[in-house]
Amino acid sequence: MTSALERKTLITFVHRGIRRHFETHPSPVADFMAVRTLAPFRVLVATILSARTRDQTTSAVSERLFKTVKDLEDLSRISLADLTNLIHPVGFYRTKARLLKELPDAVTTLFAGRIPDTVEDLVRLPGVGRKTANLVVSEAFDKPGICVDVHVHRISNRLGLIRTRTPLETETTLRRILPARYWKTWNRYLVAFGQTLCTPRNPQCADCPLRPRCRRVGVKA
């Protein structure tokens, strides 16, 4: 059983290592962050587009989309057909186009035309789940939020830091054990780490700066 002190030490060690890796190694998520910027509209739309889509694809599509659609008014005016063409080939692009077309009316009806800044309010919008909501809260509004995607869920468990079965369990557990100062960066650092080093299959453990403290849960010898 890991003691509270051991876990605190491990978290500090992990965060230091993944931060250094993020700052010194190019990654698709870093490029994607540059495209979506910190504007609430762009963060929200780009994150909706990113579901089940590689960051490289989402970055290219988002960059193309934002040349035409710059705000909720533009999104309201563009036709569904044109929007569908613009966001192809992200995954489930037809469904995402429909959800994005519903977004302006939803924001106007529910929140008087302003994108909300809490997870509880954001998940009321079409196409927005907890992962997207947490990312918008942390990146667009600079508030603490823990965005859990496949990389965060996988690596947090692989390290032996947590033992959870679902992303929601992971979010709940990380909210309990992570210092608040790490909440906003945990996602971006672990996503970059998972894209470039701690991959789903054949992780590059020999080159991993976290290897001395990693339990390698689920990793075949």
N, C-alpha and C positions, 0 to 999 in steps of 0.2 A: 504494500500500500504506500503510495507516494504521500509524504507529509506536505503540509501547507508550505513550509519553508522550501522543501525540495522543488515543489511545483513553481513557486515564485522564482526561484533561481533558474529553473528550466525555461520559464517564459521569458525572462530577461535575456538569457543566452540565445534563445531562438529568435527573438525580435532583433537583437543586434546582428545576428548572422543573416537573416533574410533582408534586413534593411541594407546591409553592405552589399549583398548580392544584387538587389534591385538597383542600387546606385552605380554599380560597376558593370552590369551586364544588360545589353539591349534586350527588350522583350516586347511581344505583341501588345500586352496590356498597357505598357508605357506609351506606345504609339497611339493606342485607342484613347487613352486619357487626354492626349494632346488634341485629338480631333474633337472630342466632346466638350472640352474646356470645363469651366466651373459654372457655366450658366445653367440655371435650373431647367429650362426648356430643353437644352441640348443634352444635358445629363439624363433627363427623363426619357427622351425619345431614343437616344442612342442605346440606353440600357434595355429598353423594351426590345429594340432590334437585336440586341446581342444574345438573347435567349437561344440556346441550342445552335449557336453560330460561332465559328472561329473569330477571334478578335481581328485577325487580318482582314477577313471579309467584311466584318461590321465596320471597321475603320474606313475602308474604301467606300462602302455604301453610305455611311454617315456623312462623309466629306462631300459626296455627290448630292445627297439629299439637302444638306444645309446650305448649299448654294442657291436652292430654290425655295426651301421652306425654312424660314428664319424664326418664326414664332407661331403662336397658336392661331393667329389670324390667317397666316399663310396656309397652315395645316387645314383650316376650315374651308378655305377657298379652293384648294387643289382638288381635282376630281379623284375619285377612288381609283380609276383606271391609271391615271398618271402617277399617283402615289405608288400603286402596285408595281408599275414598271420601274420607278425610281429605286425602290428598296430591294428589288430582285438582285442577287440571289440569296439573301439571308434566309435562314431556315423558317419555314411556315410563313413566307412573305405575304401570302394572300390573307391569312388570318391576322397578321400583324398590321397590314394596311387597313383592314376593317377596324381593328381596335384603335389605331392611331386616328382614324377619321372620327371616332366617337369621343376622342379625348377633349377637343375644344368645348363641346357642349357640356361634358361632364364637369370640367373645371369651372365653366361659367355657372352652371346650375348649383353645384355643390359648394364652390369656394369663391364665388363672385369674380371669377376670371383670373385668380392668382393660384399658381401651383403651390400646394400646401407644403409645410416644412416638418411634418411629423409622420412617422411610420403609420400610425393609426389612421390618419387622413389619406395618405398616399395610396394605401391598399384599397381604398374605395374607388379608385380610378380604373378604367378598363385597361387590362393588360399589365397591371402592376401587382406583383407579389411582394413578399417580404424582402427578398434579395434586392429587387429593384428599389424598393422604398428605402431600405437602409443605405444603399449606395447614394441615392439622391440626397438623403438627409445629411450624410457625412461629407460628400464632395460638393454639393451645390449650396448647402446651408451651413457647412462647417460645424455640424453638431455630432456628438458621439453616435455612431451607428456601426453595427457589426454585420457586414454583408457576407453571407455564407453561400459560396458556389461550390462546384464539385472539387476544386483545388483546395479550398479552405477546409471543407469537410474531410477530404481524403488525407491531407497532410497533417492536420491537427490530430487525427486518429493514428496515422502512421507513426508519428513521433511518440505516441503513448501519452500525449498530454491530456487527452480525453478518451472516453469510450462511449460513442454515440452511434445510433443507427440511421438517423435522418438529419437533413440539414437543419430542420427546426430544433431538434434536440441539440445539435451543435451550436446553433445561435444562442439558445437558452443557457447552455453550459459555459460558453465563452463569455457571455455577459456576466456570469457569476464569478469567473476566475481571472479574467483579464483585467489588468489595471485600465482605467478609462482612457489614459493617455495613449494606449495602444489600439483602441477601437477603430479609429479612422484609417489607420495604415495597415492593419492586419490583413485585410483583403488584398490590397494592391501588391503588398510584398509577397504574400503566399501565392497569389495567382502568377506573378512573374516567376517565382521559384518553381512552381508546378509546371509552367510552360517550358522552362529552359533546363531544369536540373532534376527535380523530384517528380518526374513524369509518371503517369498512371502505370505504364508498363516499362520495365527495364530502367528504373531510376538510376542515376549516375552516382551511386553511393560512394564510390571510391574518391570522387571529387567533391563530395558534399561537406561544407563547413560545419554542418550540424551532426555529422556522423558520431562524434564522441558521446553525444547525449541522446541520440535517436534510438528508439527501441525497435525500429524497422518492423512494426506490426503489419503482418500480411505480406511482407516482402520475402520472396523465396531466396534462399541462400545461393 
